[in-house]
Amino acid sequence: MTTTDDEIALEQRQVDVVYGRLDELRAQTRARLAAVRRQGPSGSPQNRSERDAFATLYEDRVAQLEAVEERLVFGRLDLDDDSTRYVGRIGLTDPEQTPLLTDWRAPAARAFYRATAAHPDGVRRRRHVVTRGRTVTGVEDEVLDLDLLDGDPDALAGLSGEGALLAGLRAGRTGRMGDIVSTIQSEQDAIIRSELTGALVVQGGPGTGKTAVALHRAAYLLYAHRRVLERSGVLLVGPSRTFLRYIDQVLPSLGETGVVTTTISDLVPGVVASGTEPDEVAAVKGRAVMAQVIARAVRDRQRVPAGPTSVRLDGRTVVVRPSDVSQAIARARRLHRPHNLARVAFVRDMLGRLASQYVEQLAFEVPADERGEILEELRTTREIRIALNLAWMPLTPQKLLADLYAKPWRLESAAAQLSPRERALLARDADAPWTPADVPLLDEAAELLGEDDQAARAQARAAADARQREVAYARQVLEQTGGGAFVSAELLADRFASGGPALTTAERAAADRSWTYGHVVVDEAQELSAMAWRALLRRVPTRSLTIVGDVAQTSSAAGARRWASMLDPVLRGSWRQAELTVNYRTPAQVADTAGRVADAAGLARSPLTSAREVPDALEVSKVAPDELTDAAVTAAATASRTVHDESGAGRVAVVAAPGRVAALRAAGADAGLALPAAGTGLDLDAPVVVLDPREAKGLEFDVVVLVEPAEVLEQSAGDLYVAMTRPTRALHVVHSRDLPAGF
Ligand SMILES: Nc1ncnc2c1ncn2[C@@H]1O[C@H](COP(=O)(O)OP(=O)(O)OP(=O)(O)O)[C@@H](O)[C@H]1O
């Protein structure tokens, strides 16, 4: 028998070899990058854009190799055929192409996450290799071959790699989510590797790893379906910018930088949704019926005038007649093109009719080549322009929606399906800022209005020809340079073609409202309104989606309490569901209490088992109403002293109803709490933050100080459930009113 120390020494040798290879590859790629850069700014434009494309490529590769430093190697499989396979963050081979490390996403690594004693899948022993920096600090074995067990039944029970898992869960929080690649559990792995096609819903209670799984799935899909996804891109939609910051390290640490992340509010480039509004207003804006309202509002902007308009032109009169306008509108509508594009046909038709009127008044025949001049003169005559614009105005989405909200008569005409009260809720000034719920409506409008793209289409035809030549050329280049392992000819050609700074797929996709993605991942999806779904589904015509969330945590008034009622209408019933059931975040005592409170409040929630017990994880302090703020600040200060360690880890959140947040922040600052600097918003790097439950959605902290839960419950039961399930170590409840039922 070898001792653990011997085993650690053995693994250290392998780990050294793998890091050695990583260093070699880094040096090689940096040298290539330097060589490309040395070529300087000379050469033809074609040469320069090629050089830029290669430079971006090598920069990406260097970034990828840098990002995988931590826990590069974390697993080892001993197989039935006596071979051994190491599993890690990325795949590496030695210069002779002998495998050194298997990418965790490769089929050959699957058994690391899935093999069980009942289904060993060719694995005799699974080993978790624990490292700190480049040093192996421990090994943890699971023997899957029953004959080797020597009657130790404990080795079969529980979670996979339990020691490594629990160590990860116990660690202090840093304000940034980490990856879970070394301890993915079997039920999570099944979701991560689920097929690309179709819509997959992942329902799970708080802390079950939905966000972690969604991110790892994005990385897995990019790996397993690189050819399909590298050019179409993957979009990840999160609930808030704070949340996106919270998760922004995870994909890079998995070697993936090409995912576009956004919120629904940021979905339309150029629109800033800085406004706020009552929930009931957002709820109306989110209803599916608003699609018809927008469509009607667009149609209302195609109008037959009440009477004729006569225009004098070079001593003759032409008349913009209602009957002509009516016919031209009808013909243009039959094209079924967006408003601004169909308008081109409408104007052409009207000018033709006016030109005929004009020509009829002339005493001579007009040669065909002069008819163009007459049309041009009519087109540029101010009164005619005004008359035609009044009949069919070119519109931006912003103008359409602002006019609709600001003019009651427009709303009454377009939104007859809404009640007078609902219409009154929508009313606002024309220059009020956009709100998050407006964004899907602007997107809907953009779709129906379209842009006049005649020039763009001619350009696209020319570009398609050029592209064929570039792909062929890129293929040649790749054959000569051997770069084909990490980029395709098509992608390289994209980068050649983008000229200037070589844009990545993600950069191009993020700037283009009408980009369609190969896959879309939606987190906290229970919050999305019907209109938000329409905007999102437009971006993924293949309906290849990962939808994660928890219908018990819904706070948005337009969100869902049941997946079927939300998704059946938009996905026509075509979606599959998986469930996560183990809570990795919250200590059992806190999770159980949160569960009872949620049940008492009537939430339909998923069953949940906690992965761990933490003693004294729930503390409740009752104080007088005027002491509430001070008591909460004191509790936060005490908690912060306990959890904040020398590495900078350890985070505390004070969570309260929105009305209390400002006062708590002020009192916390006075008391010297290490809060974010004023005006920085939600700075996740601060040791202590004060936020409301909606801001806390999706985040986690070592300790949460929950202030006056009865007040949070009044806002929404889902919000209280969210607030109670954020801590990884302890929940401290500070209250003056009665506690909600279930405590
Ligand atoms: N297999 C795992 N190994 C290690 N840590 C894990 C694992 N699964 C989940 N975790 C950790 O559990 C915590 C909760 O995960 P995550 O935030 O993904 O849960 P969630 O289901 O999205 O939660 P919520 O719905 O409450 O936002 C995170 O710290 C995550 O890293």
The ligand as a Gaussian input file, in Angstrom:
#p B3LYP/6-31G(d) Opt

LIG

0 1
 N      -21.301000      20.846000      -8.189000
 C      -20.953000      21.893000      -7.476000
 N      -19.725000      21.989000      -6.940000
 C      -19.365000      23.053000      -6.199000
 N      -20.158000      24.101000      -5.973000
 C      -21.385000      24.066000      -6.496000
 C      -21.852000      22.968000      -7.269000
 N      -23.104000      23.248000      -7.664000
 C      -23.410000      24.449000      -7.167000
 N      -22.382000      24.940000      -6.454000
 C      -22.314000      26.217000      -5.763000
 O      -23.557000      26.461000      -5.153000
 C      -23.837000      27.862000      -5.159000
 C      -25.189000      28.103000      -5.772000
 O      -25.104000      27.905000      -7.168000
 P      -25.928000      28.798000      -8.178000
 O      -25.790000      30.225000      -7.853000
 O      -25.593000      28.317000      -9.525000
 O      -27.395000      28.335000      -7.784000
 P      -28.800000      28.772000      -8.392000
 O      -29.593000      27.545000      -8.501000
 O      -28.593000      29.575000      -9.606000
 O      -29.343000      29.645000      -7.217000
 P      -30.489000      30.760000      -7.142000
 O      -31.699000      30.239000      -7.818000
 O      -30.705000      30.889000      -5.689000
 O      -29.914000      31.979000      -7.738000
 C      -22.696000      28.513000      -5.924000
 O      -21.747000      28.981000      -5.014000
 C      -22.131000      27.372000      -6.718000
 O      -20.785000      27.597000      -7.030000

